Amino acid sequence: MSKGAGRTTIERYEFIAQLTAEMLAAARAECWEQLIGIEASCREIFERLIAEEDAQPSNHPPEVLSRKAVLIRQILADDAAIRCLVEPRLNELDRWLGGSSRSRLLKNVYSVGNSA
């Protein structure tokens, strides 16, 4: 069974929130490879979650929707903090690589719409 499979919608959001918290910890520790690995897992689960939510009408009770909103805000706050930590590193890599295609690729990986 793959990560996130067999979970309820809220459990998946909670798992994504846990992963983004781990990503933030990795970014704070400057463990870039770990950050990239966690981000790939997070993105996979998030894309599957969004596809499933788009395919099914939402009829969740208000308390579930409220919890979902809290989790989304937490995920977005962690994402913003990660970006603040990653951006200087990306700029450093850009200078080091002289604006090469590799630098653009790294920036695209962490651009808007590609993270949790």
C-alpha positions, -999 to 999 in steps of 0.1 A, spaced: 0 0 0 14 34 -9 18 64 14 -16 80 20 -36 51 6 -66 39 26 -67 72 46 -97 95 50 -95 130 35 -87 145 69 -61 119 77 -44 127 44 -44 164 52 -29 156 86 -3 135 69 6 163 45 8 187 75 32 163 92 53 160 61 55 198 56 65 201 93 93 176 85 102 196 54 105 227 75 127 209 101 149 197 72 152 232 57 161 246 91 188 220 95 199 226 59 194 190 50 185 197 14 185 162 1 161 152 29 139 182 21 137 172 -16 129 136 -7 101 146 16 87 171 -8 85 144 -35 64 122 -12 43 152 -1 36 162 -37 25 127 -47 0 125 -18 -13 160 -23 -18 155 -61 -37 122 -54 -58 140 -27 -67 169 -50 -77 145 -78 -99 125 -54 -115 156 -40 -122 169 -75 -139 136 -84 -161 135 -54 -186 161 -41 -178 173 -6 -204 165 20 -182 167 51 -197 179 83 -188 214 95 -162 201 121 -144 182 94 -143 213 71 -131 234 100 -103 209 107 -94 209 70 -91 247 70 -68 246 100 -46 220 84 -45 239 51 -34 271 70 -7 251 88 5 236 56 7 270 39 25 286 69 51 258 68 54 262 31 60 300 34 87 294 61 104 268 39 105 292 10 121 318 33 148 293 42 153 279 7 154 311 -13 188 322 0 202 288 -8 187 289 -43 202 324 -49 236 311 -38 233 281 -62 222 305 -89 253 326 -84 275 295 -82 260 280 -113 260 313 -131 224 311 -140 226 278 -157 197 256 -166 203 235 -134 196 266 -113 164 273 -132 154 237 -126 159 240 -89 140 272 -88 111 256 -107 110 227 -82 103 252 -54 82 276 -74 46 285 -66 22 256 -73 48 228 -69 49 224 -32 24 213 -5 
